[in-house]
Amino acid sequence: MPTYRALVRGKFDRPTQVIREKLLSALGPGEDVAGQLFSPEGTLTYSHHLGGFSFRVALDVAPGDDATRRAHDTAELMAMELLEREGYPYRDLTVSSTCMDDIRIKRR
């Protein structure tokens, strides 16, 4: 099965003061992001400005002509579920992905 790294980007949609405090408390002092890894569970990253965020996830998708579309849909759904579960208002989601099986490493 091909492995995709998907990146879902979006903006926080006017979070309340309580939500802002919750988001900021997840960041340590001086940190600008809460993590940078692509994991099967997904990682939500954002800065102290709380303008935009990214959700990074590694997905194994069944091969086929629509594998990229399924990777995008799955990543977007996972991001939306996380944001809604945590009560984070969001808008303007976009998804991009890379099939790791298509990457060729040039050996020297």
N, C-alpha and C positions, 0 to 999 in steps of 0.2 A: 504494500500500500504506500502511495506517495505521502511524504510528510511535507506539510505546508507551515510556514511561519506567517501568521496573519497579524496585521496591525489595524486595530479599529481606533479611529480618532474622532473626537467630538469635543463639545463645549459643555461646561456646567451651565445650566439654565437658571440663573438667578437663585442660587442656593440661599436658604434662610440662614440666620446667624447661628442657629443650632447645628445645621448641616455644615456650615463653614468651620465651626469649632471642631466638629467630628472629623472632618477631612484633615484639618491642620494638626490635630492631635495624633494622627497616624504618621505624620512626618516628624522625624527627630529634629532637634535644633540644627540649623545650618544645612539641612538636606533640601535638595530641590526636587527629588523624585523618591518614590517609595520602592523602587526596584527597576531593573532594566531587562530582566530575563524573559525569554519565551518559554513558558511552561505549559504542560497539558491542562492545568487548571486555569491558566491565564493570570496575568499580572497587570494591575491597574497602576499607572504612573501619572503624576501630575506635579506641578510646581506650587510654591506658596501663593502665587497669584490667583490660583483657582480659576483661571480662564478656560484653558483646554486640558484635555487628558488623553492618554492613549491606553489601550488595552492590548497587551501582547499575548499571543497564544500559539502553541505548537499543536498542530492537528494531523492525525493520520486519516486520510480520506481514501475511500475506495476508488480505484482507477476508473477512468472513463472520460468521455468528451466533456462532461460538465463538472469535473472534479474541482476546478477553480471556483466555479459558482457555488458548489456545495461547501467549500472551505470558507468562502466569504459569508454565506448565509449562517453557517454554524458559528463562526467567530462573532458575527454581529449579534446573534441570538444570545450567545454566552455573555457578551458585554452588557446587553440590555438586561438580562436576568440579574447579573451582579449589581448593576446600578439601581435597578428597581428594588432588589432585596435590601440594599443598604439605604434606600430612600434618597439617593442622589439624583436630583433633576438634571436632565441632559437634553441636548439637541444637536443637530447637524452631524450625524454619524456618517463617516466614510470608512471604507474598508479597502486595504491593499494587502497583497500576499505574494509570497515567493515559494515556489515549489523547490524544496531543498534537493530533490533528485535531479533537477535540471541544472544545478550549479556545478560547474566544472572547475576544479582547482588546477591551476597551472604550476606544475612542479619544475623547479629549476635544476 
